[in-house]
Structure formats: C-alpha cells, structure tokens
C-alpha cells in the first residue's frame, strides 16, 4: 500500500511547537536533530508525494519544510528551525470515528538549557505492536542512511591508507631557523621517515603529498588525501615565533567555525559529485546533500580530535617537549577535507635554538615518528573497538 501524507499541521504545545502529519498507513521512521543551522529531519521507510497542504507554524519556530528522496526509496522531510530544540514526545495516534488517518505527532520544546546533543539518538519502532497512542522507546541510533565508500571498521582491515603532507616546498621554504635551516627540508625528511616506518609494519598504505622539493597548492594537498580515499591525513610543519624561548610540539584540528564554512562552500558547488565519502551528491536533492555533508563533517571532526588526543598522550609518554594546551584548533586549509580525519602537527619552533638543533638529529626525528606511529596504531585500534561494541 502506498504511503500518503495528506497534510502537515503546526500548533502551540506547552513550551513549544507541535507538528502533526496526517497519513495512511503508518510508516516506519527515524529522526535526527541537526545544528548549524538547526533542523529536524524525519526519514520514512516508504515513499510519498509532497503533501497537498502545509500549514504555517503560529509559534514561528519552523521557518521552512523541505523534502528529499533516500537511497532505500524512502522519503525525508526536513523542518528548518529558528533555534535549537529538543524533542519532548513523538508518537502515533490511530484512526478514530472522527479521524480516518493515522497522525504522527512531534512535540518540540525550546526550553532554555536543553542543547541538542552532538550525536542524538533516533527511535526504532515495531509497528505491529503499537497501541492507539504510544510514545516510542528511544533506542541507540542505527537507521540513518549515510552511504560511504570507506570500508567498515567493524572488521580489522589488512591495510589503512594514510597520506602524509610535508608542508611548503619549492619556492616556499616555510620558516627559516638559524644556519638557514628551512622548514620545507625538515618536514620532508620527517615525512619520508614516517612513511618508511609505517610501511614496515605492513598495516598501512602510505602516500606523500610531495616526495621532493616542489610546491603544492593547499587545496591540492587535501585533495590528494581524498583522491586516495585516505583514512587519515597528517600535515607536518615547523613553526616560528617572535619569542625565541617558546619551544615544543603541538597538534591542530579544524575549528568548528572553519569546518562549517567549508561545508557551506562545498554544499554550494554546482557539481557536488563525489564530494562526501564516495556519495554522489550531484544526484541528491539539496537538503539531502546538506545533511550528508553535515553528518560526515561531524564524524570526521570527532575522529580528528581522537587522534590529536592520542598524539598528545604519546608526547607525554615519550618525554617529548610540547606546548601548553598542545591540542589546538584553527582554520588551516589543509585540514578541510570533510570526509578525511585530518591533523596538522607542528614539530617544533625554528625560532628556538634547541628545537632547531633537535629537529636536525636522526635520534629526535625517530622519536617523533615513533610517537606518531604509536598514535596512529592506537587511533585505528580505538575506532575498531568503538565500532564493534
């Protein structure tokens, strides 16, 4: 039996807004709350045509209603929201003597202090056991359709793909330290050592963005990571500052603000084919493409932060000097691949005599690459455990 949604109605309910969808028959669904911008997304297992009537929200919370098609032939409704909300209740009301349709009800609250969680759960329903009015039990989220070209971490893979980026190069020397020591040379040497060290384990397939002294545009660097379908991207640099006493290692991940701007830029491209994790966004409706970008971006940022935390722990364990608050956030262009966990490691300061001397020694370079490798090992071990629980 084909799904039909006759209309969508809105009204005031206690501290917020009530959404009512009149439909026949009942339709399995999942929902997701998203931020930046705020949205409520409801996915249905069966397709339906756009409702003939959509009321306006008297509370002003819902600013627009959009529709999309899912890969499983289901349909998606996106409610654009004026502000972040929580879902207080969501339930079906069965047909009655006065109402021939099922009614799906969502009660949204804008109560203060109730920020939506970073990864909100979605409901799972057994439609055969529904009473006339029943609040669904909220279970761990599992049904959100996000196709991905990346192999699952559920099974240990023979090899992971890592792209190592030696910063600067060619006519761009980067920072220059005492004795005309150039950043581009130091980081290329470390990148080669790290590649060799990782490949010896047999666990990693490693690519360098540059293997000799030439320059690559910033966006080309993370494009190489995406072209290789990298599981991790590491950009290596050496810093310089006007205070010569400052020294130590630090690691950067992309700031939320910079990530939001990059996601918006990608979403506006005329041809989004292949933009996210192998998903051809060029065939998706705009709202579906935006949601996929948002979900992948969020997961990528979380994985990048995980690696950074493991790397900082490795620095402490291996007695390598690091900055105060060594995990930092910035809008570096090379970190902006939306679907590749990415970090930028500042290996030290060429404005500091001790760091400059250390960065030229094989012993220190080996200690640094060993720390990076152990962090990489721990990163993939952690992801495998998290995804198998």
C-alpha positions, 0 to 999 in steps of 0.5 A: 500500500502506498504511503500518503501524507495528506497534510502537515499541521503546526500548533502551540504545545506547552513550551513549544511547537507541535507538528502533526502529519496526517497519513495512511498507513503508518510508516516506519521512521527515524529522526535526527536533530541537526545544528548549524543551522538547526533542523529536524529531519524525519526519514520514512521507510516508504515513499510519498508525494509532497503533501497537498497542504502545509500549514504555517507554524503560529509559534514561528519556530519552523521557518521552512519544510523541505523534502528529499528522496533516500537511497532505500526509496524512502522519503525525508522531510526536513523542518528548518528551525529558528533555534535549537530544540529538543524533542519532548514526545513523538508518537502515533495516534490511530484512526478514530470515528472522527479521524480516518488517518493515522497522525504522527505527532512531534512535540518540540520544546525550546526550553532554555538549557536543553542543547541538542546533543552532538550525536542524538539518538533516533527511535526504532519502532515495531509497528505491529505492536503499537497501541492507539497512542504510544510514545516510542522507546528511544533506542541507540541510533542505527537507521540513518542512511549515510552511504560511504565508500570507506570500508567498515571498521567493524572488521580489522582491515589488512591495510589503512591508507594514510597520506602524509603532507610535508608542508611548503616546498619549492619556492616556499621554504616555510620558516627559516631557523638559524644556519638557514635551516628551512622548514620545507627540508625538515618536514620532508625528511620527517615525512619520508621517515614516517612513511618508511616506518609505517610501511614496515609494519605492513598495516598501512598504505602510505602516500606523500603529498610531495616526495621532493622539493616542489610546491603544492597548492593547499587545496591540492594537498587535501585533495590528494588525501581524498583522491586516495580515499585516505583514512587519515591525513597528517600535515607536518610543519615547523613553526616560528615565533617572535619569542625565541624561548617558546619551544615544543610540539603541538597538534591542530584540528579544524575549528568548528567555525572553519569546518562549517564554512567549508561545508557551506562552500562545498554544499554550494558547488554546482557539481557536488559529485563525489564530494562526501565519502564516495556519495554522489551528491550531484544526484541528491536533492539539496537538503539531502546533500546538506545533511550528508555533508553535515553528518560526515563533517561531524564524524570526521571532526570527532575522529580528528580530535581522537587522534590529536588526543592520542598524539598528545598522550604519546608526547607525554609518554615519550618525554617529548617537549610540547606546548601548553594546551598542545591540542589546538584548533584553527582554520588551516586549509589543509585540514578541510577535507570533510570526509578525511580525519585530518591533523596538522602537527607542528614539530617544533619552533625554528625560532628556538635554538634547541628545537632547531638543533633537535629537529636536525638529529636522526635520534629526535626525528625517530622519536617523533615518528615513533610517537606518531606511529604509536598514535596512529596504531592506537587511533585505528585500534580505538575506532575498531573497538568503538565500532564493534561494541 
